[in-house]
Amino acid sequence: MEFNRRAFLKSSALAGVAVGLPVLNTAFFVNPAHAADGKVLNFMSAENLTGNWDPSSHTTLAQINLESFVFGYLTRAPMRPDNPDELVMELATEMKLIDEHTLEFKLREGVTFHDGKPFTAEDVKATFEYASQPDRPAAWYPGTCEVEVVSDHVARIKTDKGGYPASLFWFLSAFLPIMSAKDVADPKTLSARPNGTGAFKFVRQDGNTTVLEAFDGFYLGKPAIPGINFNFVGDATTRTLALLNGEADLIERLEAEQVQSIEEAGGFKLNKAVSVENKYLWFRCSKAPFNDPRLRKAAAHAIDRTVLLDILGVSGHASKAWISPVKFGYVDTPNYPEFNPEECQRLLAEAGFPKGEGLPELEYITSVGFYPKTKEYGEVIAAMLQEQGFPVKLNVMEVAAWNERLYDRPGGGPGHMIDCGWSTGSPEPDLVLRTHFHSSSKRICGIEDKDLDAVLDKERNTLDPAERKAVIQNEVMPMLAEKVPSLSLFTSVFIHAMRNGLDGMYFYPNGMMDANKATLA
């Protein structure tokens, strides 16, 4: 019988999963008496927080999730696969494109911040003008902007000086937390304590637990749940056990084996959703040897992504683009790099490294405990690359250490490849495309490429939505398939588990949550 290397890699990885996981006696762990009326919601997050509460200071998903409880947004984007472009009004009641460089928002009256200050157009002005500055670490804005305060409850976003269409804020309005103008004027206050208009307000930080309580002045009425304990627990098995024994009411980032344990235990329910997050193998394009696109493309052709999906099981969804299927402009890219060992070897030889000879040791960095199966599929990717001649060394790190090594820096980021997802609560594709692949940002891969810059500028400046979508699908995606600054491995399926007494939660496809109407009994 012919030896199938890929099947062997997959079976080895799955066997490793089975050996590494404890056998759970779910009947022993489940505590049926932990429900109580008026109980604070205990949520266990898979990622750590930054310690800086300024929403423009980070791109950390856990903190973005926490901000969804505390801050308000002009709109919200449910991002359902059947209607990814839908927006729901929140702090805004209406928005209208006045001209190419002016987007007008009419704002909700009677809203207050947690410190008691009324919400007005001045807060929109302060938020947008501050957070759109190019030195802010959260690269969510398409460029600098100015805000005209027409009245207390009408604000106009103006982008003429930034040189890009105001329509780019249409979808972004669902992802930018609105800060108080008073806080923006005092950076120390802004970074020391979150102050929003959301349903829950910050009380204190107890070690790895952020304590929130229901906001009496919330404009939709005080939530039924009196508070939320937002806990960082970096190990997925520990989170699962905490749910089973009653220490947690809600957990995230589950793997197939943990889903099975929870389903077998009974008394719990699951929420599964194709997410806005793609998982990527990012190449360090700003340093050798992956500053050569031929080597990046060769590496992409060495990886059989179907094997990774087999390992992920319920946690992964097939993708052939650099954005999720719930993003504006998604397309199955025709020239997406597929598993092709012959083409891999041709490109290696063309780049001057036949069969990988002469390549330095290549460090591949990944995390463990946050994203499902990173260690398992990381080992398979490393083996696939090694099989084609890439001398890869896999470096598996706990979440905080991996986070510290994530971004590009002068001379190139740490290692040569790094595993990371990118999840944003808006259908706007530039939150991925421009953030990572335009030389003005190049967050993780560090790429600087004039051809990519030109096509991304064309996409950004195309006013008609249908024409913009065509540019994304017919020009941006095919060029990314040629340049390969990263390889999109799959789209994540976000899985939350909760006990049956928790009802009314809404989960956004980027992991953000809405507990405004939730009950816990």
C-alpha distance (Angstrom), angle and dihedral (degrees) to the residues before:
residue distance angle dihedral
M1 . . .
E2 3.81 . .
F3 3.79 113.9 .
N4 3.82 110.6 -119.0
R5 3.79 108.0 -154.4
R6 3.80 94.6 -170.9
A7 3.80 92.8 51.5
F8 3.79 88.6 49.8
L9 3.79 91.8 51.6
K10 3.78 91.5 49.7
S11 3.81 94.9 46.6
S12 3.80 90.8 47.1
A13 3.77 91.7 51.6
L14 3.80 92.9 48.0
A15 3.79 90.8 47.3
G16 3.80 88.6 52.3
V17 3.78 89.9 53.6
A18 3.78 92.0 52.0
V19 3.80 93.4 48.4
G20 3.81 93.7 46.0
L21 3.79 97.1 52.3
P22 3.79 123.1 81.1
V23 3.80 116.7 -122.4
L24 3.80 104.5 -111.7
N25 3.78 121.5 -144.2
T26 3.78 92.4 -154.7
A27 3.80 93.7 -174.4
F28 3.79 88.6 59.6
F29 3.79 95.5 49.0
V30 3.81 100.9 42.7
N31 3.80 112.7 97.8
P32 3.83 109.3 -162.1
A33 3.81 94.7 -171.4
H34 3.78 101.7 62.2
A35 3.84 98.2 95.3
A36 3.78 118.2 102.8
D37 3.81 134.6 165.3
G38 3.80 113.6 -106.7
K39 3.79 91.6 20.6
V40 3.80 120.3 159.7
L41 3.83 112.1 -115.5
N42 3.80 112.1 -112.3
F43 3.80 109.4 -153.5
M44 3.81 122.4 -177.5
S45 3.80 115.2 -150.3
A46 3.80 122.6 -157.4
E47 3.81 94.8 -144.5
N48 3.79 135.3 54.8
L49 3.81 126.1 -115.3
T50 3.80 124.6 -119.5
G51 3.82 101.9 -127.6
N52 3.83 91.4 -126.0
W53 3.82 111.0 100.7
D54 3.80 96.5 -164.6
P55 3.85 102.8 113.9
S56 3.82 90.6 -146.8
S57 3.82 92.5 55.9
H58 3.81 100.0 76.2
T59 3.80 149.5 21.4
T60 3.83 94.9 -144.8
L61 3.80 111.7 141.8
A62 3.82 95.6 -149.7
Q63 3.78 90.5 56.1
I64 3.80 91.3 45.9
N65 3.81 87.1 53.9
L66 3.80 91.2 51.0
E67 3.81 90.7 47.5
S68 3.80 89.0 57.8
F69 3.83 88.0 68.3
V70 3.81 95.8 43.7
F71 3.80 107.7 34.8
G72 3.78 133.9 55.6
Y73 3.81 126.1 -132.5
L74 3.78 130.9 -152.5
T75 3.81 89.2 -121.4
R76 3.80 137.8 -5.5
A77 3.81 128.0 -133.0
P78 3.84 114.9 -147.3
M79 3.86 88.3 -171.1
R80 3.78 96.1 -158.1
P81 3.82 111.4 -179.9
D82 3.81 91.5 -120.5
N83 3.83 92.5 52.2
P84 3.82 110.8 18.7
D85 3.83 93.6 162.0
E86 3.83 95.9 60.4
L87 3.82 118.4 122.6
V88 3.80 126.6 -168.6
M89 3.80 119.8 -155.4
E90 3.82 117.2 -117.3
L91 3.83 119.9 152.6
A92 3.79 87.5 1.4
T93 3.79 120.2 62.9
E94 3.79 96.1 -170.0
M95 3.79 139.2 7.1
K96 3.78 129.4 -165.7
L97 3.79 135.4 178.7
I98 3.81 104.9 -126.1
D99 3.80 96.3 -178.1
E100 3.79 139.8 -29.9
H101 3.81 93.0 -66.6
T102 3.82 102.9 28.8
L103 3.81 128.6 76.5
E104 3.80 116.0 178.7
F105 3.80 125.5 -152.7
K106 3.78 125.1 -166.9
L107 3.79 107.1 -153.3
R108 3.78 133.5 -141.3
E109 3.79 115.8 -105.2
G110 3.81 125.2 -138.4
V111 3.82 96.1 37.8
T112 3.80 120.4 134.3
F113 3.78 135.7 -171.2
H114 3.78 119.9 -120.3
D115 3.81 90.3 -99.9
G116 3.82 89.8 58.0
K117 3.81 98.0 -104.1
P118 3.85 113.8 138.6
F119 3.81 116.3 -114.5
T120 3.83 113.0 -117.4
A121 3.78 141.3 156.2
E122 3.82 88.5 -85.3
D123 3.81 88.3 70.7
V124 3.81 91.3 52.3
K125 3.80 89.1 49.5
A126 3.81 93.4 49.2
T127 3.82 93.3 45.6
F128 3.81 97.4 48.3
E129 3.78 97.6 40.5
Y130 3.81 93.4 46.6
A131 3.80 100.1 41.4
S132 3.82 94.2 43.9
Q133 3.79 92.2 62.6
P134 3.82 110.7 117.3
D135 3.82 93.4 -123.8
R136 3.83 93.9 63.2
P137 3.82 111.9 108.6
A138 3.81 94.0 -140.1
A139 3.79 100.0 79.7
W140 3.80 96.2 -165.0
Y141 3.80 98.2 121.0
P142 3.83 121.5 84.4
G143 3.82 90.6 -138.5
T144 3.77 143.0 -46.0
C145 3.79 117.8 -44.5
E146 3.77 141.6 179.6
V147 3.80 127.5 -137.1
E148 3.79 124.6 -143.4
V149 3.81 113.2 -151.5
V150 3.80 103.1 -144.2
S151 3.80 93.1 173.9
D152 3.80 138.5 -28.4
H153 3.79 89.6 -74.2
V154 3.80 104.8 28.7
A155 3.81 122.5 74.3
R156 3.79 129.6 174.2
I157 3.81 121.2 -154.3
K158 3.82 108.4 -146.3
T159 3.80 122.0 -164.8
D160 3.81 104.2 170.6
K161 3.81 93.2 109.5
G162 3.81 90.3 46.7
G163 3.79 90.1 54.1
Y164 3.80 99.7 -131.9
P165 3.83 135.7 98.5
A166 3.80 118.5 -82.8
S167 3.81 87.5 -139.0
L168 3.82 88.2 81.1
F169 3.81 87.1 76.7
W170 3.81 91.4 58.8
F171 3.81 94.1 88.5
L172 3.80 94.6 23.5
S173 3.80 89.3 64.4
A174 3.81 86.0 78.7
F175 3.79 95.0 57.6
L176 3.79 108.0 39.7
P177 3.84 113.2 91.5
I178 3.79 112.5 -138.5
M179 3.81 113.7 -123.9
S180 3.78 128.3 -161.8
A181 3.82 115.0 -98.5
K182 3.80 86.5 -136.7
D183 3.81 90.9 58.8
V184 3.80 94.6 43.2
A185 3.81 87.9 56.8
D186 3.83 89.4 56.7
P187 3.84 110.0 47.4
K188 3.83 92.7 -173.1
T189 3.80 91.3 58.8
L190 3.80 91.5 43.5
S191 3.80 93.2 55.1
A192 3.82 96.4 38.6
R193 3.81 101.3 54.8
P194 3.83 134.1 15.0
N195 3.81 112.8 -124.9
G196 3.79 116.5 -178.9
T197 3.78 142.1 143.4
G198 3.81 95.1 -109.6
A199 3.79 130.7 123.1
F200 3.82 94.0 -96.1
K201 3.79 130.1 46.4
F202 3.78 130.6 -152.0
V203 3.83 116.5 -103.1
R204 3.80 106.9 169.5
Q205 3.80 146.9 -42.9
D206 3.82 116.5 -107.2
G207 3.80 106.3 -173.9
N208 3.81 105.9 -73.4
T209 3.82 92.4 -6.8
T210 3.79 122.9 89.9
V211 3.81 109.5 -158.7
L212 3.81 117.6 -146.4
E213 3.80 129.2 176.8
A214 3.80 132.4 -162.0
F215 3.80 113.2 -87.5
D216 3.81 112.2 -123.1
G217 3.81 91.3 -156.8
F218 3.81 98.3 51.3
Y219 3.79 107.7 141.3
L220 3.84 93.4 -128.6
G221 3.79 92.3 48.3
K222 3.79 131.8 -86.6
P223 3.83 111.8 -56.2
A224 3.80 118.5 -109.9
I225 3.81 91.6 -127.2
P226 3.83 106.7 78.8
G227 3.78 95.8 -147.9
I228 3.79 150.1 -22.7
N229 3.78 129.1 -123.7
F230 3.79 105.4 -154.7
N231 3.82 104.8 -159.7
F232 3.81 128.9 -172.7
V233 3.82 110.0 -138.2
G234 3.78 109.8 164.7
D235 3.82 99.0 -168.4
A236 3.80 117.7 80.3
T237 3.81 95.2 -152.7
T238 3.81 90.8 51.5
R239 3.81 89.8 52.1
T240 3.81 90.4 50.8
L241 3.79 93.6 49.5
A242 3.81 90.1 48.2
L243 3.80 90.2 56.0
L244 3.80 92.7 46.8
N245 3.81 94.4 50.1
G246 3.81 95.9 43.7
E247 3.81 100.1 -106.1
A248 3.81 90.9 113.1
D249 3.80 130.9 41.1
L250 3.81 96.5 -170.7
I251 3.82 133.1 21.8
E252 3.81 135.7 175.8
R253 3.81 143.0 -153.7
L254 3.80 99.5 42.7
E255 3.77 127.2 -178.6
A256 3.80 127.0 -141.6
E257 3.80 95.5 -98.2
Q258 3.80 92.3 50.4
V259 3.80 91.2 48.3
Q260 3.79 88.5 53.9
S261 3.82 92.5 50.0
I262 3.80 91.8 50.5
E263 3.80 93.2 46.7
E264 3.80 91.1 50.2
A265 3.80 92.5 48.6
G266 3.80 95.2 58.4
G267 3.79 125.3 -152.2
F268 3.79 93.2 80.0
K269 3.80 137.7 87.4
L270 3.76 134.9 -151.1
N271 3.79 134.8 -141.4
K272 3.81 114.7 -155.9
A273 3.81 123.2 -177.8
V274 3.79 137.0 165.8
S275 3.77 98.2 -115.3
V276 3.77 137.8 -142.8
E277 3.82 87.5 -117.6
N278 3.78 123.6 99.8
K279 3.80 118.1 -169.6
Y280 3.80 113.7 -132.7
L281 3.75 140.8 -167.2
W282 3.82 98.5 -139.8
F283 3.79 117.9 -154.2
R284 3.82 118.6 -149.0
C285 3.80 94.4 -121.6
S286 3.79 93.0 175.4
K287 3.80 94.9 71.6
A288 3.79 141.0 36.9
P289 2.91 135.9 -44.6
F290 3.82 97.4 14.4
N291 3.79 92.5 48.2
D292 3.82 81.5 86.6
P293 3.84 109.6 80.3
R294 3.81 90.5 -153.2
L295 3.80 90.5 65.5
R296 3.81 92.1 46.7
K297 3.77 90.4 51.1
A298 3.80 91.6 45.6
A299 3.80 89.6 54.1
A300 3.81 90.6 49.3
H301 3.81 90.7 53.1
A302 3.82 89.4 52.5
I303 3.83 93.3 62.4
D304 3.80 123.3 83.9
R305 3.80 102.3 -156.2
T306 3.82 93.1 -170.6
V307 3.79 88.5 70.3
L308 3.80 90.3 54.6
L309 3.80 90.7 52.9
D310 3.81 89.9 52.1
I311 3.81 89.1 54.1
L312 3.81 93.7 46.6
G313 3.78 95.7 48.3
V314 3.83 110.1 175.0
S315 3.82 92.1 4.5
G316 3.82 97.2 68.7
H317 3.81 137.9 61.7
A318 3.83 124.5 -168.6
S319 3.81 115.9 -104.0
K320 3.81 134.8 179.7
A321 3.79 101.1 -175.5
W322 3.79 141.6 59.4
I323 3.80 92.5 -107.9
S324 3.80 132.0 54.8
P325 3.82 122.8 -99.1
V326 3.84 88.5 -110.0
K327 3.83 91.7 59.9
F328 3.80 124.1 95.2
G329 3.82 108.6 -98.1
Y330 3.81 101.0 22.2
V331 3.81 115.3 160.0
D332 3.80 136.2 164.4
T333 3.80 95.2 -108.3
P334 3.85 109.1 -131.8
N335 3.82 95.7 -147.1
Y336 3.81 95.5 41.2
P337 3.85 108.7 147.7
E338 3.81 108.1 -100.5
F339 3.80 130.9 -174.3
N340 3.81 104.9 -70.3
P341 3.83 117.3 149.8
E342 3.82 93.0 -175.4
E343 3.80 92.6 55.9
C344 3.81 89.5 44.1
Q345 3.81 90.5 56.3
R346 3.80 92.7 45.0
L347 3.81 91.4 53.9
L348 3.82 93.1 45.1
A349 3.80 90.2 53.9
E350 3.81 92.6 44.8
A351 3.82 89.9 52.3
G352 3.82 90.6 53.0
F353 3.82 98.6 -101.9
P354 3.84 106.4 99.9
K355 3.82 108.9 -164.4
G356 3.80 86.6 -7.7
E357 3.81 94.6 -64.9
G358 3.80 111.8 157.7
L359 3.79 97.0 19.9
P360 3.82 116.2 131.8
E361 3.79 121.4 -124.0
L362 3.80 106.2 -73.8
E363 3.80 118.3 -144.0
Y364 3.80 114.9 -145.3
I365 3.82 111.4 -166.4
T366 3.79 123.8 -158.6
S367 3.80 137.9 161.1
V368 3.77 133.0 -125.7
G369 3.81 129.8 -146.1
F370 3.81 98.9 23.8
Y371 3.80 108.3 65.3
P372 3.84 118.1 36.7
K373 3.80 118.6 -98.5
T374 3.81 97.5 -8.6
K375 3.78 93.4 143.4
E376 3.80 93.4 45.7
Y377 3.79 98.0 48.0
G378 3.81 90.4 35.9
E379 3.79 89.0 60.9
V380 3.81 89.8 50.2
I381 3.82 93.1 48.9
A382 3.81 90.1 48.7
A383 3.82 90.3 50.6
M384 3.81 92.3 48.3
L385 3.79 91.3 50.9
Q386 3.80 91.7 46.0
E387 3.79 89.9 51.4
Q388 3.82 88.9 60.0
G389 3.81 93.2 47.2
F390 3.82 102.9 -92.5
P391 3.85 107.1 137.5
V392 3.80 95.5 -138.1
K393 3.80 126.9 177.6
L394 3.82 114.9 -166.5
N395 3.82 115.8 -142.8
V396 3.83 112.9 -166.6
M397 3.82 113.8 -164.3
E398 3.78 137.4 -179.4
V399 3.79 113.5 -105.0
A400 3.82 101.7 -97.0
A401 3.83 93.6 48.7
W402 3.82 91.1 46.6
N403 3.82 90.5 48.5
E404 3.81 90.3 54.3
R405 3.82 91.1 55.1
L406 3.80 97.2 42.9
Y407 3.78 106.7 95.6
D408 3.78 134.4 69.2
R409 3.80 117.3 -104.8
P410 3.81 137.5 173.2
G411 3.78 108.3 -53.4
G412 3.81 91.7 18.6
G413 3.78 133.4 -66.2
P414 3.81 122.5 -73.6
G415 3.78 115.2 -71.8
H416 3.79 125.7 0.7
M417 3.83 100.7 -92.5
I418 3.79 132.1 21.1
D419 3.79 133.3 -171.7
C420 3.81 116.9 -131.1
G421 3.79 141.6 142.7
W422 3.80 126.9 -139.8
S423 3.78 118.9 -145.8
T424 3.80 124.9 178.0
G425 3.80 129.1 172.3
S426 3.78 97.5 -128.4
P427 3.81 136.6 72.3
E428 3.83 88.1 -127.0
P429 3.85 106.3 122.8
D430 3.81 95.2 -159.1
L431 3.80 88.8 71.5
V432 3.81 82.5 76.5
L433 3.79 105.9 20.4
R434 3.77 102.5 45.8
T435 3.80 94.5 30.3
H436 3.80 92.3 59.5
F437 3.78 109.9 20.7
H438 3.82 105.7 38.6
S439 3.81 114.9 87.4
S440 3.82 90.3 -129.2
S441 3.82 89.3 69.9
K442 3.88 114.5 8.8
R443 3.81 90.7 166.1
I444 3.80 102.7 -178.6
C445 3.81 110.6 0.5
G446 3.82 96.6 42.3
I447 3.80 94.3 -143.5
E448 3.80 121.1 169.6
D449 3.79 110.6 -173.7
K450 3.83 124.2 153.8
D451 3.81 93.2 -154.6
L452 3.81 92.0 54.2
D453 3.81 90.4 44.7
A454 3.80 90.6 53.3
V455 3.80 96.1 50.0
L456 3.82 92.1 43.6
D457 3.80 90.1 50.5
K458 3.81 89.4 50.1
E459 3.81 90.9 50.7
R460 3.81 93.1 47.6
N461 3.81 93.6 48.8
T462 3.81 97.1 47.2
L463 3.81 105.8 108.5
D464 3.79 103.4 -167.4
P465 3.86 109.1 79.4
A466 3.81 94.1 -142.9
E467 3.79 91.9 49.9
R468 3.80 91.0 45.8
K469 3.79 90.7 52.1
A470 3.81 89.5 51.0
V471 3.82 91.2 52.4
I472 3.81 90.5 50.5
Q473 3.80 93.4 48.6
N474 3.80 101.0 37.7
E475 3.81 102.5 33.1
V476 3.81 114.0 15.5
M477 3.81 98.3 45.1
P478 3.84 95.9 44.2
M479 3.80 90.2 49.3
L480 3.80 91.5 50.2
A481 3.80 87.3 51.6
E482 3.80 88.5 57.0
K483 3.82 97.1 42.3
V484 3.86 96.8 37.5
P485 3.83 99.0 -166.4
S486 3.79 84.4 168.7
L487 3.78 136.9 0.0
S488 3.79 117.0 -125.1
L489 3.79 102.5 -138.8
F490 3.81 99.7 -174.0
T491 3.80 143.4 -42.5
S492 3.79 114.0 -92.8
V493 3.78 121.5 -119.7
F494 3.79 106.4 -144.5
I495 3.78 112.9 -140.6
H496 3.79 122.7 -169.4
A497 3.78 122.7 -177.8
M498 3.79 124.8 -159.6
R499 3.75 139.2 166.4
N500 3.78 118.4 -96.2
G501 3.81 93.2 -107.3
L502 3.80 92.0 67.8
D503 3.80 111.1 88.1
G504 3.79 136.6 164.4
M505 3.82 99.7 34.8
Y506 3.80 117.6 144.4
F507 3.79 118.7 -152.9
Y508 3.79 119.8 -158.0
P509 3.82 118.5 -147.7
N510 3.81 91.7 -109.2
G511 3.83 94.3 55.6
M512 3.80 97.2 -97.4
M513 3.81 114.0 135.3
D514 3.79 138.7 -150.5
A515 3.80 115.9 -150.6
N516 3.82 95.7 165.8
K517 3.82 92.8 113.5
A518 3.80 98.5 26.4
T519 3.79 124.4 124.4
L520 3.78 128.4 -162.2
A521 3.78 117.2 -161.1
